[in-house]
């Protein structure tokens, strides 16, 4: 059974534990993001409002090497903190396996760690501004990401709130100040004894707040019970930023040497300057000085010494000195070889530069930034210029082809632009025609032109991430602004009217009325949408919607407030577990559809014609129901142990359970599955005949028949989506980045037509290029260009097709079908007539072109050999089976078939360079590529030279 915390987080599994409790990997049920959920059982005495204010500060920390904080709440006496989930493993794990890290790698991590600490220590956080210390830096709190970077984890809320007994203190990494020892110059002898411990767990110490000079920073200090007497005569030491510096030095010490430093700072054995760079040893030794006055005083100061290592390293200086001597001793030898070396080096540099830009182009394409992808790809194709610049490389040509998308003739949503909003986006809505979108970016609503990617307007929002905005029409926006609900004319760039404070907003489908609720208020205000006049004040008689302890974390959308099409009915969910439909024209006709005390805490729902559909969920169960508002009776519904998601509006009633999206008939309650995914569906949107679905890793598009038309890899931070007309937006959540996709059609490239309901495995051109043959294991059909069915042949039901392919004899094409029993049938492709049957001969295993001898591999892919010398040229990696290799002019097209991906191809030049991938390729006719996307059309494209591609990229 699912374990749900806070009605919001689904526990995936336990990933760690500490002195205060357990650490879990969890999934936010509404946002779909993975988070780390820290459960702390220790009691806190700090006031709740102070905790919320301080957590707000942690939430505002934005740094590439620091995880973000999402949420903070208390349930059943346990305090939970939701933070970014960082993929990878903590550095203590490879250390425990006995692994050692190279010095350059540790230096790179040190620079990143100190960059994070410089940001954390800076007095720029919160109000009044102040800095923060981490106080528990050690290998287990450094995550190594898949990209090889580090991330500083395990921030405890207590570090910012003055809480007692919650300071991290890990033996070997903690500074003397953590134990109350003060070895500074003015402290006296500072002699004391420190107990040695092998325990790697973090000890729990006291905390106090102090400051250093004019820099307000949260300071931590502590005394362990066993040492209180020994330090009673000394000045009490306070933990400050230099204590973090000590922990950084100790952590680097362990990463380099593989040995954890001694707990007593005065007993730490210095690193060997024979095993490690003397400069690195000096930096770490200085950082770990028992006297904090002798350490680096700031993270930036220590980072500067690491950055200067290469310039000051004695071995580098010695190498330069030896190099100078060699230049004097061997001038003639150097002069003789310099030209050859420079030429080779220049060519290598240009090749590497091309690869770098090609990778940047690929990254930009995955992020949806087409303009940047084309620009980078163009940079990857420097014009060949003599001996220093090689010819157009494979990476550059392939990346430019992909960025331009010239061989993708499928209809569907394609990457269009990528834009960066001013701050992280926590909410988005799109105009009905898709021309603009509004987003809650930080604490402002921002209107984005989806065509140009430009910001049209921005204005302060009500300070809550519960704040919403809705489009009244394509030009008018209703939003929960600072101080009150507001209407804004996007075209005229002016405010139309303003009302009372609001967070939740709903508009009627006919655009006549607006409903608004402010946070957990006990009433709703109904406005005339045209002028903002108050029409009704709907008294909830003490009821209110649920509100988080701190509503600035995220809009979990646990509540709903919805107007029906003409604004006469208002549907509202309440914190007491009830749902009411209020008749605004006659309150006596109002309806309670879910009673008080249901126990449900999350609600979704809305109106569709005369029906109202909703779902309600708690930590372990869910329910769904459809209500006929005319008869006030339930027409469908069920209970479930699986979380549900419902969309009910003028488009229809849709329900999502796990990986299935269904459309509901409101009259009967019958469900019809319209899309099924491999992974659990996180969000969905119905946009005309297109269905947008997001899973944990993908954005997928389905047609009305439930056929997936396209899919894209989901960016890590893309937790929000919006779709309307021919525009889709994805992004936000924990990022400022927004990806815009636009619908593209290529119907003008169609050259053959067929019945789209006829399922087939492949399509081939025949009959002198005027007919198309579609084959399946049940039979085949022959169509002319206009889509007229010329013939249909059914294959034997008693035989299993092993393989089918085209063979060419004396210029004539035949379809040869081989069965598992060893027999075969050969049909004339031009008219579908059976030409021959009998025992099957060996299937062709190799292909030849003018330049190549190509061998398919049984596991997929192929090997290319030189046709003359039979020297291996390259491997072609693919999961598909090679079915044909065709030479057309200066190009070779490899055609593949795969059970999951259908037919596709790879375009090569005569040197064996891969120029393009060709999804949907079904055949080659002369110098034309033919594509079949199973939609009733065969589409055609020319093959473009690299010079033509460059011209396309240069054109506006």
N, C-alpha and C positions, 0 to 999 in steps of 0.2 A: 504494500500500500504506500502511496506517496506520502512523504513527510513534508508538510507545508509550515513554514515559519512566518508569523506576522501576516498571514493570508496573502503573502506576496512572493515568498521565496521557496522554491522547491529544492529540497536537499538532494544533491546528486551523490555525495559521499563525504566521509571524513578524510581530511588531508593532513591533519596535524593536531597538536595539543600543546598546551602550555600551563603555567601555574594557575592561570585564571579560568581556564576552560578549554573548549574544543574549537577547532577551526574547520570549516566545512566549505566544500565547493557547492555552490547553489546556482539556481537559474531563476531570474526574475520572471514571474509568470506572464506579465503583461508586456514588458519590454523585450523579453527573450534573451537577455544578456546573461552571460556567466559572471558570477561574482564570487569573491571570497567573503564568507560570513563568519565573523569572529564572535563567538559566544563567551561572554565573560560573566561568571557566576558571582564575582566579588561584589559586595554591597557598596554603593556609592552614596556619599552624603551630600554631594553637590546638587544644588537646585536644578530642576529639569530645564528651566528656561536658560540657565547659564550653560548647561551642557549643549543645548540646541544652538546657542550663539557661538560657542567655541567650535562645534562641529561644522557650522557654516564656514568658519575660517579654513578648516581642513578641506572642506569640499571645494574651496576656491583655489587650492594648490593645483597648479597646472605646470607640469614639467615632464619631459620625456623619460626621466629616470626615477620618477616618483609615481606610484599608483594613485588613482583618484579615489575619493571617498564618495559613495552614493547616498548612504542612508544610515540612520542611527535610531534605534528604538528599544524599548524594554517590553518583554513578554514573559509572564510567569516568573518574575524576579530575575530574569537573565537579560543582560544588556547585550545587544547585537550591533555590530558595525559592519556595514556592507561596503566592500572596496573592490577596486579593479581586480579581475583575475588575470594574472600574468602567466603566460605559457612558458614552460621551461622547467628547470630544476634549480634549487638553491645550491650555492657553491659548497656547502658543507658535505653534500652527498658525494661528489667526486673526490673530495678530500678523504672521506671515510673509505672510499674504494682504493685509496693509495695513489690517486692520480696527482701529478704535479703540473703546474702551469708554467708556460714560458714567461721569461721576464718581459718581453714586449707586450704580451697579452695582459699581464698584471698591471703594467704601466697604463695601458689603454683603459682598463677598468678603473684604475685609481683616478684618472682624469675625469671619467664619467661620474664616479662617486663623489668626488670633490665638487664637481659642477652642481650636482644635486644638493649637496650640503651648503654650498655658497648661496644657493637660492633659498633653501630652508632657513638658514641663519639670518638672512637679510631682514631688516625691520620694515617689511612692506606688507605684512599679512594682518588682516583684521582692522578693527577700529576700536581704540587707537592702534596704529601700525606697530607691529612687533615681530621679532623673529622667533623661531622654534628650534629646539634641539631634538635629536632623535633619541639619544641616550642608550641605545642598545644595538650598535653597529657590530656585526659579526658575520662570518660567512653564511650562516643559515638565514640571515636576513638580506642576503643579496641573491636575487633571482637572475639566472643566466637565460636570456631569451633566445629563441631560435635564430635570431639574426646576430647573435654573439655579443649583444649589449647587456649591461646589468641594470637592474631596477632595485632600488632600495625599498624594502617592504617592512611590514610589521610596525606601522605607526599606531600608537595607542592613543585613544581619545584623551586619556588622563594626562598626557604630556602637555595639553593645552588648557587644562581646567583647574589646576591647583589641587588635585585629588591626592589624598594621602595614600601611602603604601602601594603605589602602582608604578614604581620606577624600575626599568629593566637594568640588570646588573649581571653581566655574564663573565664568570671567572676567566682570566686570560685576556679578555678584550676590554673590560671595564677599567677606567682610569682610577688612580688612587682616590680622587675626589668622590667617586661613587661610594667608597667605604668610609668617607669622612676624613681622609688623610689630606693634610695640606703641606706639601713640600716646597711651597713657594719661598722666595728669599726672605720675606718678612715673617715667616711662620716659626722660625726657630729650627731646632734640629729635625723635627718631624719624624723622630724615630718611633717606630711602632712595629708590631708584629702582625703579619697577615697570614691567615690560615690557608694552607694549600688545599685545594679541592679539585677532584677530577670531574666533577659534575659539569656537564656542558649546558644544563638548563639555565635559563635566566633567573637570577635571584630577584626577589621583590624588595625594594627599598622605599624609604620615605621620599617626599617631594616638598620643596618649598619654592616660592616664587621670589626672585630677586632681579637685579639688573646689573649690567656692566657698563659703567660710564653713562653716556647718553644713548646707548643702543638698547632699547627695550627688547629683551629676549627672555623666553621662558627658561628659567634656571632650575635645575634639579639638584638636590643634595641629600645625603643619606648617611646614617650611622648604622652599621650592623651591630647587633646586640653584644657580640663577643668582643668588640673593640671599643665600646663606649668609654670605658675607664681609661684606656691608653691614650685617648685623644682629648680627654677632658681638660688638660692643661693647654692645649693648642687652640688656635682660632679655628672655628668650625669651617670646614671646606664646603664650597658650593660647586655643583656641577654646572659648567657653562660650555660655550662652543669649543673651548680647548679640550674638554673632555671627549667630545666627539672626534676631535683631531687625534687624540690618543687611541681611540677605538679604531679609527681608520688605519693608523700605523700598525696596530696589533693584528688587524685583519689582513693587511698586505703581508705582514711578517709570516702569517700562517699560510697564505696562498703561495708565497714564494718558496718557503722552506719545507712546507708540509708538516710543521710542528707548531702546536698551539703555544703561545708565549706563557711564561710563568705568571701566576696570579699577582705576585708581588712585583711591582714595577722595577724595584731595585735589584731583583734577581733575574731579570730578563737577560739572556745571553745574546749579545749583538750578532747580527747576521755576518757571515764571512764575506769580506770584500774580495776574496779570491774566487768564490763561487758566484758572486753577484757583482754587478757594477758598483764600484765604490760610491758613485754619486747616488745610486738608489739606496744603498745601505745608509748613507748619511741622512737622506730624507726620512727614512723610516725610523732611524735612531732618534733624530730630532723630534719627530712626531710623538715618540714614546718616552720622551724625557719625563722622569717622575715629577720634576718641577714644572708646573704649567707655564711659568713665565719664560721658560727656555724652549718651549714648544713653538710650533707655528701658531700665530695668534688668530689666524683666520683660515678658512678652507681655501680661499682664493690665493693666499700667499703660498700654501703648500702646493696647490695646483700649478702655480707659476713655475716652481722649481721642477716639477715633472715635465712641463712643457718645454723647459729650457735644457732638458737632459741631452738631447741630440747635439745641441750647439756646444755644450760644456763637457760632454763625456770625454775623459782623458784618452780612451781608446780611439775615439773618432779623431781627436786632435793628433794622436800618434800616427793614425792611418794617413791623415792629410800630410803630415810631415814626411812620411815615407814616400808618399805619392810624389811630393815635390822633389825629393832626392832622385827618384826614378826618372822623373821628367828631365832632370839635368844630366843624368848618366846616360840615358838612352834617347837622346833627341831625335836621331835619325830613324830609329825603330818606331818611335811614337809617330813621327810624321808620315812614315810609310803606311802605317796601319790605320791612321785616323780616318781617312776617307772611307775605307771599307767598313770600319766600325760604325762611323757616323751614318753611312747609308743604311746598313742593316738595322741600326738602332732607330733611325727615323722611320723605317718601314714598320718595325715592331711597334713603335709608339703610335703610329697611325692606325694599325690594326687594333691595338688595345683601346684606342680612343673610339674607334668605330663600335667595338663591342660594348663599351661603356654607354655610349649614346643609344645604342640599340636596346640595352637593358632599361635605360631611363624611359625610352619610348614605350616599352612593354609595361613598365610600372604605371606610367601615365595613362595608358590605354585601360589597364585594369581599374584605375581609379575613375575612369570616365572622362578624363581630360583629353579630348580628341585633338584640340589645337596644340597642346604641349606634346602629345604623342607624335603628331606629324612633324613638329619642329625638331624634336630630338632625333627622329628617324632620318630627317634630311641632313642633320649634322653627322649622322652615321654613314653618310654617303658622300664623302669628299670627292670632288672631281679628280680622276686619275691625272697625275702631273709628273711625268718623267719617272725616274727611278726611285724617288723618295716616297711617292704615294702609290700604293698598290691599286689594282682595279677595284671596281665596286664589289664589296664583300658580301658574303651570304647574310650576315646578321643585319646589315643595313637594308638590303633589298627586302628581306623577309619582314623586318619591322615596319618599313614604309608601306608595304602592301597591306599589312594588318591594320595599320593606322588609318589608311585611306578606305579600307573596307570594300575595295572594288570587286572582290570575288565573293562577297556575301550578298546574294540576290534574294534572300528570304525576306518576307514581310514580318515586321515586328518592331518591338522597341529596341533601339540601339543607343549606345553611349553617345551623348551629344556635347555636354559641357560638364566641367567640374568647377564649383565655386567655393570660396571660403568665406564663411560668415564671420562677423566680428567676434563672437564668442560661441561656446558650445550651444547646440540646438537641442532643446528638450521637448519641443512641440511643433507640429506643422500642419497646415491645411492648404489645400490647393483650390484655385478658382474653378468653377464649373467647366469653363472652356480651356483650362490649363494654362492660360496666358500669364498668370502670376501665382505666387504662393506666399503665405505669411508664416513666419517662424518666430518662436520665442527663443531669441538668441541672448543668453545671459538674462538680463533684466529688461530687455527691450523687445518689442515686436518689430520685425523687419519684413518689409514687402520686397520680394524678389521678382524681377522680370525673367521668366523662364526662357525667353527667346534670346535675350542678350546676356543674361547672367548678371545684370546690373541691379543694384539696390535702388528701388524707387522711393522708398520712404522708411523712416524708423521713428518710433515713439515709445516713451516709457510705458511699461506694463505694470499692472498691480503686482506688488512684490510677493509673488507666490508662483510656484511652478504648477499650481492648480489653474492658473490663468489660461483662458481659452480665447480663441478668435474664430469667427465663422463668416463665410461669404454669404451676403444677402443675395448678390448677383455677381456678375463678372467684374463690375466696377465698384461695388460697395462692400466695405468690410466692417463687421461689428466685432469689437474687441474689448477685453477687460483691461482698460487702461489705468494709468496711475490716477487714483482719486475717483474713478467711476467708469461705467461702461460708455463706449464712444462709437459713433458711426463715422466712417471716413470714406470720402470719394477718391478713389485711386486716380482716375483720369484727371479730375479737376484739382487734385492735391489739396483738399480742404476738409476740415471737420464739418460734419453735417449736424450732429447733435451729441449731447452728453447726458448721462444719467447717474444713478446711484452707484456706489462701489459694487464691484462684481468680480467673480472669478469664473464660475461656470456659465456658459452661454449656449443658447439654442435658438435657431431661427426656423420658422415654418417654411415648408417647401414652396408655398405660394409667395413668400417674401413679404407677408403682411404684418407678421408679429415677431417680437423678440422676447425671449424669457431669460432671466438672469438670477443667479443666486450668489451671495457673497460668503465664501468660505463655509463655515458651519452655521450659517444664519438660519433662522426659523421661519423665513418667508421667501417668496419669489416675487419678482417684479415683472409684469408683462407690459411691454412697450409697443406703441405703434411704430413700425419700422420706418415709416416715411418721415416722421418728424420727432420721434423720441418721446411723445406724450405718454405718460403713465396711464394704462388702461385698467389694470388690476393690481392689487397687492394680495397675493395668495398666502393666507396665514396657514402655516403647517401645524398649528396648535401645539407648539413646543417641540415638535419633531425637527430633526436637522440631518444633514448629510454627514457622512464620516469625513474626518479630516485628520491627517497625520499629525504627530507631535510637532513636527517641523515641516510645514508644507513647501519649503523651498528645495527639498531634495529632488523629487521627481513626481510627475503626474502619473500615478499608477492607474488612474481611470477606474477607481473602485466604484464610483457613483455614476449615475446618469440623470440628466434632466432633458426631456425631449418634448417638443411640440409636434402635434400631428400636422398633416398637410395644410389645413386652413387655419391653424392656430387656435382651434376651439378646445382642444384637449391637451393637458400637460401630464406627462408621465414622469414620476420622480421616485428614486430609491432613497431609503433613509438608513441611518446608522443603527436603528433598532431592528433591522432585518426586514422591514416592510417595504412594499411597493404600492403606490397609489396612482390611479389615473383620475385626475381632477378635471371635471367638466367646467370650463371657464364661463360658459353661458348659463349653466344651472348646476350649482354645486351639489344639489340634492341627487343629481344623476352621477355623481362621482363613484368610483369603484376601487375597492381594495383587492388587489390581485395576489398579494402575499402578506400574511399577517405579521404583526409585531411578534418578536421573539423567535423568528425562524432560525436564527443562528447564522444566517448567511452574511458575509461581509464584502463580497465583490459582486457587482451587478452590471449587466449589459442589456441593452434593449432599445426598442424603438417601434414606430408605427409604420405599417404598410397597408394603405387603404383603410378598410374597416377592421383590420386586425392589429393586435399588439403582441409582439414576441419578445421574450426576455430569457435570460439565464441568470442564475444565482449560485454562488459557490462559497464554500468555507474551506477549512484546511484539508478536508478529506472527501467531501461530496459535492455534487453539483446537480442542478435541475434545470430543465428547459420546458417552456410552455408557450402555447399560442392561444390568445384570447380573441374570440369574436366579440367585438364591441357592441354590435347590434343586439345580439342575444345574451351578451354578458356570460358566455359559456366558454369553456376550454375545448378547443378543437384538436389539440395535439400536445404531446409532451412526454417527458420521461425523466427518470433519475439516473445519475451516473456517478461512478467513483473516479471518473476522468474529468479534468478541468475542461470547460466548454468556453467557446467564444461565439458571439452572435452579432450579426449585422442585420438590422431590420430598418429599411427606409423605402423610399419610392422605387428603388431598384428591385426589391424583393426581400425575402427572408432567407438568410444563409446561416449555417451553423458549422462550426469546426470542432472536430474531436480528434486529438492526436494528429495523424497524418492524412485525414480525410476531410474534404470540404464538400458539404452537401447543400442542395437547395431544397427548401421546405415548401410543400403545398399547404397554404394556410387553411384551406377548407377541410383537408383530411389529416394534416399532420404528417403525410408521407414524405420521406426523405429520398432524394435522388443524388447520388454521388456525382459530382462534376469535376473533381480533381483529386488525385492521389499522389502523394510524394513519398520518397524513400525515408525522409526524416520528419520529425514532428514539425507541424506548421506553427510558426510563431505569429505571423500577421497575414491578413489577406485583404484584398480590395477588389470589388467588382466594378469594372469600368467598361460599360457597354458589352461588347462581345468578347472582351479580354478579361482574364482573371489574373491578378497579380498575387503571388504568394511568396512569402519569405520563410526560409527555414534558418537553422543556426548558421549555415555556411553558404546558402544560395539565395538568389533572387530568381524566381521562375515565372514564366508567362504561359498560360494555358488558353486554348480557344474554347468556344462553347461546347465542343464535343469532348472536352477533357483531355485533349492532346497537347502535350507540352510543346510550345513553339520555339521557346528560347530560354536559356538560363545563363546567369552570370554569377561569378564568384562574389560572394558578399564580403565587403570590406569589414574589418573587425568591428569598427564603431558604428556600422549602419544598423541602428535599432529602430528607425522611423521610416515609414514610407507613405507616399500620397500619390494618387493617380486620378487623372481626369482627362477626358478627350484623348489627345495624342501625346500627353506628357506624363512622365512618371518621375518622382523625386525619391531619392534614398539617401540616408545619412543621419547625422545628428546623434542623439543619445549621449555619447561621450566625446564628441568631435565637433569641430566647426565646419567640417567638410560636407558638402552636399553634391551628390551626383545627379545630373539631369539626363534622362533618357527620352528620346523622341521616337514616335512611330514612323517607320519608313515603309514605303511600298515600292515594288519593282515589277508591277504587272506589265509594264511596257516592254520588258525583256522576254516575255513568254513567246515561245515559238511552236509549242505543241500543247494540246489540251486533252484531258481524259477525265473519267469519272472519279472524283476525289474519294468516293466511298470504296473504291476498289483497292484493297490492301495488296501490296506487292513488295517483293524483296529488292528488285532492281529494274532499271529501265534502260533500253538500248535503242539507238537509232538504226533503222534499216530501210530497205526499199529505196535505195538511192537518195537517202536523206529526207524522204517524204513521209516516213512512217515511224511510229514508236511502239516498241514491244515492251509490255509490262509483265514480269514473271513473278509467280509465287509458287510455293510447293503444292498448291492445289491445281495450278494451271497457268495459262497466260492469255493475254489479250493483245490485239493489234489495233492501233488507232491511227487515223490520218492526222494531219496538222490541226484541223479544225475540231478534233475531238469526236469524230464519227467512228463508231465501233465497226471495224472491218471484219474481225473474226474473233472467236473465243474458243479455246481448247482446254478441256479439263483433263487432268492427269489421273492415272489410276489410283483409287482409294486404297487398294491393297498393297501398294508399294511405297516405300519410304524414300524420298528424294535425298540423295547423298550430296550431290553438287550439280549445279547447272551453270553453263557458261557459253559464250559465243565462240564459234570457230569460223575461220575464213578459208575457203577453198576456191582457188582460181577466181578471186574477186567476189565470190558469193558468200553471204553470211548465213550461218546455221545456228540454231539453238540446240545444244546438245545437253540432254538431261541424263545423268547417271544415277542409278538406283542402288540401294544398299545390297541388293541381291546380286550385283555384278552385271546387270543388264543396262542397256542404254537405249534412248530414243533420240533421233536427230530430226529436227523440224526446219523447214525452209523459213527463214526469218521474214522474207518478203510477203508471204501469204499464209504462213502458219501450217502448211501441209506437212504431214509426216513423210519424211524422205527415206528414213532408214531406221531399223531397229535390230538389236542383237546383243552380242557380248560387248561389254565396255572395254575399251583399250585404256592404256595408261593415261592419266591426266597430265597435261603439260605442267612441268615443274619449273621451267626456266623461260626467261624472256630475253629477247635480243633487240637492241637498237643499233644505230650506226656506231655509237661510241661505247655502249655498255653491254655487258652480260649480267643479267639480274637474276638472282636466286631468291625465291620466297623462303621464309623461315616458318617452320611448323608452328612456333609459338606466336607468330605475328611479326610483321616487319619484313625486311629484306636485306640482302648484301649486294652491293654493286661492285662489279669487277670491270677492269678495262677490257674491251672486246678483243683487242689485239694481243696484249701481253698476258691477259688473265690475272693481272695484278689487282689485289683488293684495293678499292678506292675509298669505300666508306660503308658504314652501317646505316640503315634507315630504321629508326625505332618507331614502332607502331603496334597497337594492339590488334589492328585489323589484318585480315588475310589479303595478300596481294593477288588480285584477280586479272590484272592486265597492265602492260607497259606500252605506251604509244609514243612514238616520236612524231612531233609536228614542227617542222622548221628547225629552229635553233633551240627547241625545248623538248623535254621528255616529261610525260605525265604518267605518274604511277596511280593506279586505281585500286582502292581497297574496299573491302566489305567487312562489316562488323555487326554482330547480332544486336548490340546495344545502340550503336551509333549509325547504323545503316551504311550507305555508301559514301565515300569521301576520297579525296585525292591529294597528291603532293606534286607540286610543279618544280622541276629541276631545269637547270641549264645544261649545256653539253659538257661542262666541267664537273658536273655532279653537285653543284651548289643548290641547296634548297631555297627557292625563291618565294614560295607561298604555300600555305595550307589551304585546301579547297573543300570545306564542309559541304556535303550534299552533292558532290560531283557524281554524275552517273555515266557520262560518256564524253568522248572527244569526237567531234565531227569536223574534219578538215583542220582549220586553225581556230575553231571555236570550242569553248568549254560548255558543256551542258549540265544543268543542275536540276535535281528533282527533290522537292521538299514535301512530297506526299500531299500536296494541296490542290491537285488537279491541273497543274501546269508544269511544263518543262521549260526552263529559262536558259538563256544563252548569254555568254560573255566572250569578248575577244581576249586574247592574251596580250598583256601590256609589257612593253620593254621598260627597262629601268629609266631610260630617258623620258619616256612618256609619264612614268610615275613621278619623276622629279618635276615635270611641268605641271602636273596636277597639284602637287604640293605647293608650288609657287603661286598658283592661281588663287585669287581672293575667294 
